[in-house]
């Protein structure tokens, strides 16, 4: 099965040509490329009962790494499920025009702050309108880039 790590290793050098990505993006790319490889070193797991040993490569622990964050993601989802009330929920997606992608990449804090404020105001105002729900709502906002 192909993993993001494989895609990064095989295609990232070509993809990065002519692109000026922020340092934290390069850091995440390097972490994902080296996660659970000899690059980050290894440790030996040994069973005290049967003396079986296994070499395990170290994880990068980067928050963007799918190998490292898979379990954390599942725990987060389960915790959110425990927060749910017995009512109907909706999944709503807001996007920015693709023409703003380069600006957003360079000015992430500003652009995403504007996006979250606009989304919040839109959801709250629309829900309060008698034409729709006439209600005060709550929501969880996540950024997927």
Secondary structure, 3 states (H helix, E strand, C coil): CCCHHHHHHHHHHHHHCCCCCCHHHHHHHHHHHHCCCHHHCEEEEECCCCCCEEEEECCCCCCCCHHHHHHHHHHHHHHHHHHCCCCCCCCCCCCCCHHHHHHHHHCHHHHHHHHHHHHHHHHHHHHHCCCCCCCCCCCCCCCCC
